């Protein structure tokens, strides 16, 4: 399948999942008062979907990969976000879904090799805020302006097959330099409990990394259960899409590697 000037790679099962989900969510979406509620409707339909890494790694990254059979944390967020958006718009052809997914996944919506993908989630938030896909709200809920030197990918190129080509490595290093100069807002994990009421259902939660050179460890959606916020996410630990058993506050507290959160709201 072609989307614009790009090939789209998917399996027949992906189309079956896509069409089945659309039919189900269209029947239920009247109960969704906000785009955040609709996001949770879509995201929870993927509960139990297996976790997998590397599903986007194609030779030279010349095609848009659609995989609704397995997710890592970012592809789960991207897929759910785009699906909710096209359901709300009513433009639900598979080709339109592919076009919107490419726009969200790649810098300025242009697929031009491995470095054009928004690998760093802070970069993803920045780019998709510019495109009007999300609004970054961390500063509005008590987050503080922060800076960090970002170089994890080029510092560990053995982890990223797409960086084997010298040109890709150079382009990725340029991305990291720009990202390092850009301030961002961070809500420290010790303050998340006090800010929970300002987080909305379906908000994108990016869990920030304490580790040097890295911006974000994990992403998911805010999911309020009773009065407390939990996380709907593709969990590597549990091997599937789940809602966290613990609250978001407790989830953050349990690991010293997690420094806090960034929060964005779908538009």
N, C-alpha and C positions, 0 to 999 in steps of 0.2 A: 504494500500500500504506500502511496506517495502522499505527503502532507507538505504543501508548498514545494520547496526544492529538496526536501529531506525524505528519506525512506523511513517507514514506520515498521518496526519489528514487533510482532505479537503472535500468540498461539490461538487456535480456534476457541480454546477454553476461556481465554480472556474476553472474547466477544460474548460468549454465553453468560459469563459472570456479569458483564456490563449490562446486558439486556435484562437479565433477571433482577439485578439490583434496581434498575430504573423502574421496572414495573412495580416492584415492592414499595420503593420510596415514594413514587407518585401517589400510591394509594394512601400513604400515611402522612404526607408532607403538610396537610392542612393543620396538623397539630403543632407544626414548627412555626413559632412566632417570629423568630429571628434567623439570620444566616447562621449564627452559632448553634441554635437548636437543630437546624437542618444538617449542619456539619456533624453533630452527634448522631443524628439519625443515620447518616451515611456511614460514619466511622464504626458505629456499633454493629452494622450489618457485616463488617469484616471480622468481628470477634471470632477468635479461633483460627484465623488464617495464619499459616506458618510464617515464621521469621526466616529471612535469608539475606545474606550479604552478597554483594557483587552482581546483582541482577542487571545492572546497567552497563557492565563492563563489556563493551563490544570493541572490536579491532578499530582503533583510531576514533572511536565514537562518531561514526558517520550517520547513524540512524537513531531515531527516537524509539526507545524501548518502552513498550507498555506491558506491564506484568501485574495482573490483579490476582494472581495465584499465590504469590509470596511477596513479602515486604521487608525492607529494613525500616528504621524509624522515619527516615526522611521520605522515602517513596510512599509510605502509608499516609503521611501528612499531605504530600503533594496530590496523591490520587484522590483522597477524600475531599480536599479543598476544591479541586477542579470539578469533581463530580457534583458537589453541592452547588457550585457556581453555575454550571450549565443547567442543572435541574431548576434552579431559581429563575434563570433566564428563559427557559423553555427551548433552547437550542441544543437538542440532545443527540444529534447524530454522532456516530463514532468518529467521523472525520473532524467534527467540531471539538470533541473531547481531545483528540490528538493535538489539534492546533493549540488549544488552551494549555495543555500539559507542557508542550514545547515552550510556550511563552513563559510559563512559571518556572520551569526547570533550568533554563539557559539565560545567560546574561543578555539583557535587552531583547530576550525572546529569540535569539539567533543561535542556532546549532552550528558551530564551526569548530569541531574537534573537541578533544578532551578538556582543555582549559576553559572552554566556553560554558561548561556546566558550573552551576553555583555550588561548588563543593563545600565551602565554608558557610555555615548557616547564618552567621552574622552578615555575610555578603548576600545570601539569599533574602534575608529580611530587608536589607537596604535596597536591593534591586527590585523586589516585589512591592515595596513601599512606593518607589518611584513610578512603577507601572500601575499603581492604584489597585493592586490585588489585595493588599493588607495594609493596616495602619499599625505602626509600632507604638505601643502605649506604655512601655515600661516606665518612662519618665513621669507619666500621669498617675501612676499608682505608687510612687515613692522611690523609683529607681534613681541611682546616682550615675552621673557621667563618668565613664571609665575609658582607659586606653590600654592596649595590650599589643605587644609585638607578636605577630602571627607568622609562623614559618614551619608549622608541623609537617605539612605535606612534603615540601622540598627538603626538609631536614630528615625525612624518613622515606626517601623515594622508593626503597625496596618494597614498601607496603602498597605502592600505587603503580601498577603496570602501565598506566597511561602516561606516566612521566619518564618512561624509558627513552623516548625520543628527545633529543636535546632541545628542539624548538618548543616542545610542550613544557619541558622543565623551565625554560626561560620565561615563557608566558605565564606559567603558574607563579613563578617567583615575583613577577611584576604585579600580579593580582594580590599576592601577600603584602607587598610593599604598600600598595594603595590601602588595603584593609587595615594595616598597622597604623596608618596616619589618620584613620577615620575614627572619631569618638563614638561611643555607643553607651546605652544606658543599661545598668545592671541592678537588679534588686537582690541584695545579699540574702542568703537562705535564712539567716536569723531573723529577717524582717518579713518573710513570706506570710507567716501566720497572721500578722497584723494587717496585711494587704489583701487577704483572701476575698473579702467582700467586694473589692473593686475588680476582681477577675471574673469574667463572664463565661458561661457555658460555651464551649467551642472555641475559646481563645487558644491560640497556638502558644505552647509553653516550650521554650528552648532552655535546656538546663546547661548552664555555663560551666566551663572547665577550670579547675585550679591549675592544671598542668600548663607549664610554660609552652608557648607557641601555638596553643589550641584555643579556639573560641568556645565551641559548644560540644558537649558530650552526647546529648540525646534530645529528642523532640517528641512531642505528643500534643494531645488536646486536653484542655481543662474540662473536667466532668464533675459537676456538683452532685454529691449524694447527701441528702439531708442538708445540713448547714456547712458541710466541709467539702473542700475541693480535692478531687482525686485526679489521676492521670489516665487517659485513654491512649494507649501507645502500642507500637510493635516492640515487644520486649525480647531482647536477646536472651536474658536469663530464663524466661518462661517458654521461649521458643515459639511464640505466637502473639497475635494481637489480643490484648487484655485490658481490663480496667484495673488499676493498681488496688491491691487489698488495703494498703495503707493510705493515709492522706498524703497530699503533695508535700506538706511540711515534713512529715515523718520520712517520706521517700528521700527527700533531700538530706535530712539529718543523718541518715544511715550510712552515708559515704563521704569521707573527707575529700574525695575527688570532685565533688559537686559543690561549686561555690555559690550558686544562686540561680536566678532565672531572668530571661528576657521574655516579654509577652507581646504578642501581636494579635490584632483582631481582623478577621476577614471582612472585606468590603463588598 
